[in-house]
Amino acid sequence: MKQGLLWLILLSFTIIPSFGSTVAAAETDTILMDEIVITATRYEEDAESIPANVTIISEADIINAPAYDIPDLLRTQAGVHVNDITGNRRSYTVDIRGFGETAGLNTLVLVDGRRINAPDLSGTDWSLIPLDRVARVEVVRGARSAVMYGDNAAGGVINIITKRGRALHAGAEITGGSHSLFGADAYTSGRLEDVSFRISGSYLTADGYRDNSDTDAKGFGASLGYHPGDTVRFTLSAGYRDDQTRLPGALMASELAGGLSRTATTQPNDFADVEDYYLKGGAEIQLTDGSRLKIDGSYRSRASSSYATFAGGWYSGKTEIESVAAAPQLIIRDTLFGLPNHLILGVDYVDNEEDITNLSEFFGFGTETVLSLEKKNLGYFIHDEFRPTDQTALSVGYRYDRAEFIFPDISDERILDEELFTAGITYQPKDSLDIYGSFSRSFRYPVLDELFNFFTSTVDPGLSPQMSIDYEAGIRYRHGDALSVGMSLFQIDTDDELFYNPVAFTNQNLDGTTRRKGVELMLKGEIDRFGFSIGYAYTDSEIQDGPFSGNAVPNVPKNMVTLHGEYDFPMGLTVSLNGIHVGGRGFISDFDNTYPDQEDYVVFNGKATYNWDRFKAFIDLNNLTDETYAEYGAIGGFPAEQAYFPSPGFNVRAGMSITL
């Protein structure tokens, strides 16, 4: 990491500590309103004007949902396919619009606007942000936001916005449940004149559904805001997470057929331990009535160690990643040629340094690799939205992005660059109706350990970035506050899609084009004390060229249905129920489509919450029908066969909290 850049960011913490757009969103009542979205354009915008399928999960939705963590919350959203890989709520993939096994590398995840996707194949660590710290979640489907954020946003963007200090108060919660689950959380927050703060801590331990699936985690989060006047706002935030988790691994079809229990493990020594912390700072400065300057900077350090066994050998690895990021933006809201206009110009800089120590044995041959990798990313973007009429919003955007991959141990490097475009239109013939369409170009660079071949200790010169063209059209209708309906149609054409070829034991680009197309339908309503939502998604993901031509992309269900209902009884009792249907989908790595699809499944979860004065009690009842299923399955072993990661049966979580 370059010392000059580090001192620059530390100086920004001291002089102008952070006030990014998402921080502002959590600290002002106006921006907390459901109709305001930040993620799509990195500034506050009415949801009705965005030419994309956007979902906002509010704090009330989070409180009433029978959800254990953020992926649990997301799995009830139309078109969002969630897999709990290990069955112990530690390792997830979250897929938007059918990217299958590479979903984690094609869905950008942000926390308060800060990128948390790792620069390597480890993807997103969803355990970093406990659900009790979350104020709201914004989901923007499709590549509409790629111009704003760059890499990893081909499928969509998920922005997790954390709670900030407002009124002076404190609280604590304890939880317990099946599989020896125990959790404890506490926080304090407040506002003293121009200063706001929030400090929280959490602890969680559980044995897990399967053998060797225990987890032990603790975390800490803090945010500080300073508002000396109407023209300047500052914040500083930090977080720490220590997570020690055992990994039960897959069970082969032959083992299950031979009578092995679904809760068993054949890999009793596998584990993954992670220690992660970050510091984020910046400022928002009002330059004129219609213009603002935002400056964000962050530092993140992530250390992980793991051990895994597989057919033919074992693997042990230690990885340390340091990331430094800076993101200045200029936002101008004014008139241009007499028309309302909203312009944003920005720069994104990220420097990731990774140190890797790997020990492995494969069919009796042992290897040791000690390696340093680095990726420097610089992007420039401009985005403009203007209204030629009161009913019409037009938007255009452009981004130039450049990545430098450096491999000092082998004296090699590689430079990749891409240009992105987006254009959209939203027409509102009346206040209750939006009709929209958009076109976007997105990309994904190879991550560090895709580009570097560990078997040959060389950089793969033939591996290219993948490029996607995204088309979307949709309609939204609102009947007052009681009912909203939405439909979106999409098509994503991806060239040179990056994937892991299990036959060649290497990362490759798929030949030609992969096409994803589908429809997403959403209905949400409220009648007196009863609220409900229904979602349906049809997704067809097909490889159109090369040796896999005509085959479906593995692990993409064509049909998904989500249901949610809740009723507010008098005297503070709320009862909710959700249901999820996931259709058949191919096994991970089965690009030949040789094997039958994984079975579809239906799961129902319920929750009851009782509020009395400063006390709250709740109980979650998960998998109410005790469905026997596996969210995730792959092809593996020698000889190759279906391998399953069994999902938990009926389980219970209950807790109580107090607010002071």
Secondary structure, DSSP 4 states (H G I P E B T S, - for coil): --HHHHHHHHHHHHHS----HHHHHHH-TTTTSTTEE-TTTTS-EEGGG-SS-EEEE-HHHHHHS--SSHHHHHTTSTTEEEEESSSSSSSEEEEESS-GGGHHHHEEEEETTEE---SSTT---GGGS-GGGEEEEEEEESGGGHHHH-TT-SSEEEEEEE----SSEEEEEEEEETTTEEEEEEEEEEEETTEEEEEEEEEEEE--SSTT--EEEEEEEEEEEE--SSSEEEEEEEEEEEEEEE----EEHHHHHTT--TT--S-TT-EEEEEEEEEEEEEEEEEETTEEEEEEEEEEEEEEEEEEEETTEEEEEEEEEEEEEEEEEEEEEEEETTEEEEEEEEEEEEEEEEEEEEEEEETTEEEEEEEEEEEEEEEEEEEEEEEEETTEEEEEEEEEEEEEEEEGGGTEEEEEEEEEEEEEEEEEEETTEEEEEEEEEEEEPPPHHHHEETTTTEE-TT---EEEEEEEEEEEEEETTTEEEEEEEEEEEEES-EEEETTTTEEEEPSSEEEEEEEEEEEEEEETTEEEEEEEEEEEEEE-SGGGTTPBPTT--SEEEEEEEEEE-GGGEEEEEEEEEE--BPPBT-TT--SPPBPPEEEEEEEEEEEETTEEEEEEEESTT-----SEEEEETTTTEEEEEPPP-SEEEEEEEEE-
